[in-house]
Amino acid sequence: METTDPDSHNEEVELLLITEGKTKKIASVPVDPSFCWVISKDDVTAGDGAKHDVIPGKGALATTTTCNVFKLLKAHGIHTAFIEQIDSRIFSAHRCNMLPYEVVVRGRAWGSYLKRNPGVEKGQPFPTPVVEFFLKTKDRRWKEHNLPCDDPLLIYTPGGLDMELHYPNQPTHHTSRFLTLRANEVLSHPNEWRLFQTMEHLTRLVFLILEEEWRRQGKQFIDLKLEFGLHHGQLLLADVVDADSWRLLDENGDPLSKQLYREDGSLEDMLRVYEHVAALTGKFLPGEHEFGRP
């Protein structure tokens, strides 16, 4: 593993780089390998990395937002990997074996959901938030399989033998299925299929908690992407939850998320969005509403 020093303020702490993505680094502190440090970068990307810029200060704002969100969720009994904020760009977390799924929850029809369901009107609210699973892939590969796209829609019946991969941007029916995998080609933990129902429940609960907080501030929460991991066998909400993780609209219907960047908004405007969102999440009120317990 590579040795990294993410911040000069902590030169006395030797960190071992576990992995680095487009917008963050995960590092291990050798004195206690059971937890890690999540280090936000100033990078912003879209289109699976096809569009990429650096916004100075973005990493600190993303960390502030994530920590505020996790504190709120922990106050509502959600089990998360988050432990505490270390500095402006770093928080500590329980080190997890990450599950290879992006779990997306939607309160309204938007984005790729419209491409998969062309008869649905944009913005149509769902009576119950819709949860979908996408298989996390890289370079259009899953193990020995070459794929026509990354992060395909995953359709799976708990306890079944097969898992279907579908194009994420085509109407979902039999013609959009491009590969069927045996369940054991995807699942790697004992009884992992049982976790799907738990992840679906937790994802919907997280959405409702955040939706109520944003409603209280006059904002419209559209959808959210989450990731989960296992820490000593316990399922935890992990990774980050920041303005790149959701679609959120202000009172005028303008985006308070990375959607502005996708729509070619300026980097200056994106920085203002990140600043505004970080400040708004600082106004969250833990424990002010209850939606039940996982």
C-alpha positions in Angstrom: 0.0 0.0 0.0 1.1 3.5 -0.6 2.0 5.9 2.2 0.2 9.2 2.0 0.1 12.4 4.0 -3.2 14.1 3.1 -2.8 17.2 5.3 0.4 18.9 6.5 -1.3 19.5 9.9 -0.9 15.8 10.7 2.6 15.0 9.5 3.2 12.9 12.6 0.5 10.4 11.6 1.5 7.9 9.0 -1.4 6.9 6.8 -1.6 4.0 4.5 -3.6 4.6 1.4 -6.3 1.9 1.0 -7.9 3.2 -2.1 -8.4 6.4 -4.0 -11.5 7.4 -6.1 -12.4 10.4 -8.2 -13.4 12.5 -5.2 -12.0 10.9 -2.1 -9.2 8.9 -0.5 -9.6 6.1 2.1 -6.6 5.7 4.4 -5.8 3.4 7.3 -4.1 4.5 10.5 -1.6 1.7 11.3 -2.2 2.0 15.1 -5.8 0.8 14.7 -6.6 -0.9 11.4 -10.3 -1.3 12.5 -11.0 2.2 11.4 -10.0 4.5 8.5 -9.9 8.1 7.5 -12.1 9.4 4.7 -10.4 12.3 3.0 -12.4 14.4 0.6 -10.7 15.8 -2.5 -11.5 19.1 -4.3 -12.4 17.2 -7.5 -15.8 17.1 -9.1 -16.7 14.7 -11.8 -19.7 13.7 -14.0 -20.4 11.2 -16.7 -18.4 8.4 -15.1 -15.4 10.8 -15.0 -15.7 12.0 -18.6 -16.1 15.5 -17.1 -13.6 16.5 -14.4 -12.7 19.7 -12.6 -11.1 20.8 -9.4 -12.8 23.4 -7.2 -10.6 24.6 -4.4 -12.4 24.3 -1.0 -14.9 21.7 -2.3 -13.3 18.9 -0.2 -13.8 20.7 3.1 -17.4 21.6 2.2 -18.1 18.0 1.2 -16.7 16.8 4.6 -18.8 19.3 6.5 -22.0 18.2 4.7 -21.3 14.5 5.1 -20.5 14.9 8.9 -23.7 16.9 9.4 -25.8 14.3 7.6 -24.3 11.4 9.5 -24.8 13.1 12.8 -28.4 13.6 12.0 -28.8 10.0 10.9 -27.1 8.6 14.0 -29.4 10.7 16.1 -32.3 8.8 14.5 -30.8 5.4 15.2 -29.3 4.7 11.8 -26.1 2.6 12.1 -23.4 4.3 10.2 -19.6 3.9 9.7 -19.1 7.5 10.7 -17.2 8.1 14.0 -16.1 11.8 14.1 -14.7 14.7 12.1 -10.9 14.9 12.3 -10.3 18.2 10.5 -11.8 20.2 7.6 -11.4 17.5 5.0 -11.2 14.3 7.0 -13.5 12.2 9.1 -12.9 8.8 10.8 -15.0 5.8 10.1 -15.3 2.1 10.9 -13.4 0.3 8.2 -15.9 -1.8 6.2 -16.0 -4.4 3.6 -18.0 -2.5 1.1 -20.9 -4.1 -0.7 -20.8 -3.7 -4.5 -24.0 -1.8 -4.8 -25.2 1.7 -5.3 -28.6 1.9 -3.7 -30.7 4.7 -5.1 -33.9 5.9 -3.6 -36.3 8.3 -5.4 -39.1 10.4 -4.0 -39.9 11.7 -7.5 -39.4 10.4 -11.0 -36.2 12.0 -12.3 -32.9 11.2 -14.1 -32.3 7.7 -15.4 -35.6 6.5 -13.9 -37.4 8.4 -16.7 -35.3 6.7 -19.4 -36.2 3.3 -17.9 -39.9 4.3 -17.6 -40.6 6.6 -20.5 -44.3 6.8 -19.8 -43.7 8.5 -16.4 -43.9 12.3 -16.1 -40.8 14.1 -14.8 -41.2 15.1 -11.2 -44.1 12.7 -10.6 -44.1 11.9 -6.8 -44.1 8.3 -5.6 -46.5 7.4 -2.8 -43.6 5.4 -1.3 -40.0 6.2 -2.2 -38.8 3.8 -4.9 -35.5 1.9 -4.2 -33.3 0.5 -6.9 -30.0 -1.4 -6.9 -27.1 -0.8 -9.3 -24.0 -3.1 -9.4 -20.9 -1.1 -8.9 -18.5 -1.9 -11.7 -15.3 -0.3 -13.2 -14.0 -0.1 -16.7 -17.1 -2.0 -17.9 -16.1 -5.3 -16.2 -17.5 -7.5 -13.5 -15.0 -10.2 -12.6 -14.4 -12.1 -15.8 -17.4 -10.6 -17.6 -17.0 -7.7 -20.1 -20.0 -5.4 -19.9 -21.5 -2.9 -22.3 -21.8 -0.3 -19.6 -20.8 0.5 -16.0 -23.1 0.4 -13.0 -26.0 -1.6 -14.5 -29.4 -1.8 -13.0 -29.5 -5.0 -10.8 -32.8 -7.0 -10.6 -32.8 -9.8 -8.1 -35.3 -11.8 -6.3 -34.1 -12.5 -2.7 -33.2 -16.2 -2.4 -33.2 -16.7 -6.2 -30.5 -18.2 -8.2 -30.0 -15.5 -10.8 -29.3 -11.8 -10.9 -30.2 -9.8 -14.0 -28.1 -6.9 -15.3 -30.0 -4.3 -17.3 -29.0 -1.1 -19.2 -29.5 1.8 -16.7 -30.7 4.2 -19.5 -33.1 2.0 -21.5 -36.7 1.0 -20.8 -36.6 -1.9 -18.4 -38.0 -5.1 -19.9 -36.5 -8.2 -21.3 -34.7 -6.5 -24.1 -32.8 -4.2 -21.7 -31.3 -7.3 -19.9 -27.8 -7.9 -21.3 -26.5 -10.4 -18.8 -27.7 -12.9 -16.3 -25.3 -13.8 -13.5 -25.6 -16.7 -11.0 -26.1 -15.2 -7.6 -22.8 -16.7 -6.3 -21.0 -14.6 -9.0 -22.2 -11.4 -7.1 -22.8 -12.3 -3.5 -19.7 -12.8 -1.5 -20.8 -12.9 2.2 -22.9 -15.5 4.0 -26.6 -14.7 3.7 -25.8 -11.6 1.8 -29.1 -11.9 -0.1 -30.9 -11.2 3.2 -29.2 -7.8 3.4 -31.1 -6.5 0.3 -34.3 -6.1 2.2 -32.5 -4.4 5.1 -30.7 -2.1 2.7 -33.9 -1.2 1.0 -35.6 -0.4 4.4 -32.7 1.7 5.6 -32.3 3.6 2.4 -36.0 4.5 2.4 -35.8 5.5 6.0 -32.7 7.7 5.4 -34.5 9.4 2.5 -37.6 10.2 4.7 -35.4 11.7 7.4 -33.5 13.9 5.0 -36.7 14.7 3.0 -38.3 16.1 6.2 -35.3 18.2 7.1 -35.1 19.7 3.6 -38.9 20.2 3.6 -38.5 22.1 6.8 -36.0 24.4 5.1 -38.3 24.9 2.1 -36.3 22.6 -0.3 -37.5 19.7 -2.5 -35.6 16.5 -2.0 -35.7 14.4 -5.2 -33.4 11.3 -4.9 -30.4 10.0 -3.1 -27.6 7.4 -3.6 -26.2 5.4 -0.7 -23.6 2.7 -0.2 -23.3 0.1 2.6 -20.5 -2.0 4.1 -20.0 -4.7 6.7 -18.0 -4.1 9.8 -17.5 -7.2 11.9 -20.6 -8.6 10.2 -22.8 -5.6 11.0 -24.4 -3.7 8.1 -23.5 0.0 8.2 -24.3 3.0 6.1 -20.9 3.9 4.8 -19.0 6.0 2.2 -20.2 9.7 2.1 -23.5 11.5 1.8 -22.9 15.0 0.4 -24.2 17.3 -2.3 -22.8 14.9 -4.9 -25.0 12.1 -3.5 -28.5 13.6 -4.2 -30.7 15.8 -6.2 -32.1 18.7 -4.3 -34.0 21.8 -5.5 -34.2 25.2 -3.9 -37.4 27.3 -3.6 -37.0 28.4 -7.3 -36.5 24.9 -8.6 -32.7 25.4 -9.0 -30.4 22.5 -8.2 -28.5 22.4 -4.9 -26.4 19.4 -6.0 -24.0 18.2 -8.6 -26.8 18.4 -11.1 -25.8 22.0 -11.7 -22.4 20.8 -12.8 -23.9 18.1 -15.0 -25.9 20.9 -16.7 -22.7 22.9 -17.3 -23.0 25.4 -14.5 -19.9 27.4 -13.8 -17.4 26.2 -11.2 -18.0 29.5 -9.3 -21.7 28.6 -9.1 -20.9 25.1 -8.0 -18.7 26.4 -5.2 -21.6 28.6 -4.0 -23.9 25.5 -4.1 -21.4 23.5 -2.0 -21.1 26.4 0.5 -24.8 26.9 0.7 -25.6 23.2 1.2 -22.9 22.8 3.9 -24.4 25.8 5.8 -27.9 24.4 5.5 -27.0 21.0 6.8 -25.6 22.8 9.8 -29.2 23.7 10.6 -30.4 20.1 10.8 -32.3 19.3 14.0 -31.5 15.7 15.2 -34.3 14.0 16.9 -37.1 16.4 15.8 -39.0 13.7 13.9 -39.3 10.0 14.1 -39.9 7.4 11.3 -39.4 4.2 13.3 -36.2 2.2 13.8 -34.4 -0.2 11.4 
